[in-house]
Amino acid sequence: MRSVYRALAGLIAIGVVVQAMSVALGWFTAIKDMDDGQVIDKNTDFNLGQSLHGMIGMMIIPLLALLLLIVSFFARVEGGVKWALLVVGLVALQIALAFVAFFGAPAVGALHGLNAFALLWAAGMAARKAAASPPAAAPTESPAEPTEAAR
């Protein structure tokens, strides 16, 4: 389970990098389209980069974060539940910041970008903790004390 925990945390970190790439693709595509004479307004469909950014950020990364949290209870990674909770919290904050920025306060988008760095860091640290920490020992039963008759 530790390897699953590490893989999930690593996939979340990679997902954040893919998010940065897709939003850059989306905006450079939009700029090119405007340069080519296209008008971008509320009736314009999202381009590939924008669509990927939305799908990965609203479906893939939240699903991976929830799976990380579930696995964290069984993975025996030192501090694993704490790191998984931090990742889930940062993902929730990321989604909330996106909605606030998109539906009324575009300046909040800067915090959305900043929070992405925090999420990348937290997911990376979770993966490192799984790789670096020795597996937590399963609780063992102590041997029973010999009875007086057995001595």
C-alpha positions in Angstrom: 0.0 0.0 0.0 3.0 2.3 0.5 3.8 2.1 -3.1 0.2 2.9 -4.1 0.3 5.9 -1.7 3.6 7.0 -3.3 2.2 6.5 -6.8 -1.0 8.5 -6.1 0.9 11.4 -4.5 3.3 11.4 -7.5 0.5 11.4 -10.0 -1.1 14.4 -8.2 2.2 16.2 -8.5 2.5 15.3 -12.1 -1.1 16.4 -12.6 -0.3 19.9 -11.3 2.5 20.2 -13.8 0.2 19.0 -16.6 -2.3 21.6 -15.4 0.3 24.4 -15.8 1.1 23.1 -19.3 -2.6 22.9 -20.3 -3.5 26.4 -19.1 -0.4 27.7 -21.0 -1.6 25.8 -24.1 -5.1 27.3 -23.7 -4.0 30.9 -23.4 -1.4 30.7 -26.2 -4.0 29.1 -28.4 -6.5 31.9 -27.5 -3.9 34.6 -28.2 -3.2 33.0 -31.6 -6.9 32.7 -32.4 -7.4 36.4 -31.6 -4.4 37.3 -33.7 -6.1 35.4 -36.5 -9.2 37.5 -36.1 -11.4 35.3 -33.9 -13.5 37.1 -31.4 -13.4 35.4 -27.9 -16.5 36.1 -25.8 -18.9 34.3 -23.6 -20.2 32.3 -26.6 -16.7 30.9 -27.5 -16.1 27.3 -26.8 -13.1 26.3 -24.7 -10.0 25.3 -26.7 -8.1 22.1 -26.1 -5.8 23.5 -23.4 -8.7 25.1 -21.5 -10.8 22.0 -21.7 -7.9 19.8 -20.5 -7.3 22.2 -17.6 -10.9 22.0 -16.5 -11.3 18.2 -16.8 -8.0 17.4 -15.1 -8.6 20.0 -12.3 -12.3 19.1 -11.7 -12.2 15.4 -12.1 -8.8 13.7 -12.2 -6.9 15.4 -9.5 -9.8 15.5 -7.0 -10.3 11.7 -7.6 -6.6 11.0 -7.1 -6.6 13.1 -3.9 -9.6 11.2 -2.4 -7.9 7.9 -3.3 -4.7 9.1 -1.7 -6.7 9.9 1.5 -8.3 6.5 1.6 -5.0 4.7 0.9 -3.3 6.8 3.6 -5.2 4.9 6.3 -3.7 1.6 5.2 -0.3 2.5 3.8 1.6 2.8 7.1 3.5 5.9 5.9 4.7 8.0 8.8 2.5 11.2 8.7 0.8 9.8 5.6 -2.8 10.7 6.7 -1.7 14.2 7.6 -0.1 14.7 4.2 -3.1 13.2 2.4 -5.4 15.5 4.3 -3.3 18.5 3.4 -3.4 17.5 -0.3 -7.2 17.1 -0.2 -7.6 20.4 1.5 -5.4 22.2 -1.0 -7.3 20.5 -3.9 -10.6 21.7 -2.4 -9.1 25.2 -2.0 -7.9 25.1 -5.6 -11.3 24.4 -6.9 -12.9 27.1 -4.7 -10.4 29.7 -5.9 -11.1 28.7 -9.5 -14.8 29.2 -9.1 -14.4 32.6 -7.3 -11.9 33.7 -10.0 -14.1 32.5 -12.8 -17.4 33.8 -11.6 -16.6 37.3 -10.4 -13.2 38.1 -9.0 -10.6 37.4 -11.7 -7.8 38.7 -9.4 -8.3 35.6 -7.2 -6.9 33.6 -10.1 -3.4 34.7 -8.9 -4.1 32.8 -5.6 -5.3 29.9 -7.7 -1.9 29.9 -9.4 0.0 30.3 -6.1 -2.0 27.5 -4.5 -1.0 25.2 -7.3 2.6 25.5 -6.1 1.5 24.6 -2.6 -0.3 21.6 -3.9 2.7 20.5 -6.0 4.9 20.8 -2.9 2.5 18.9 -0.6 2.0 16.1 -3.1 5.7 15.8 -3.7 6.4 15.7 0.1 3.8 13.0 0.5 5.5 10.9 -2.2 8.9 11.5 -0.6 7.6 10.5 2.9 6.3 7.2 1.4 9.7 6.6 -0.2 11.8 7.6 2.7 10.1 6.4 5.8 10.5 2.8 6.9 7.3 0.9 6.9 5.5 1.3 10.2 5.4 -2.0 12.1 2.1 -3.7 12.5 1.1 -3.9 16.1 2.2 -7.2 17.6 1.0 -9.0 20.6 3.4 -9.3 23.5 4.1 -12.9 24.5 2.1 -13.9 27.5 3.9 -14.0 30.8 4.6 -17.6 31.9 2.3 -18.7 34.7 3.7 -19.8 38.0 2.9 -23.4 37.2 4.9 -23.3 34.0 8.0 -22.0 35.8 
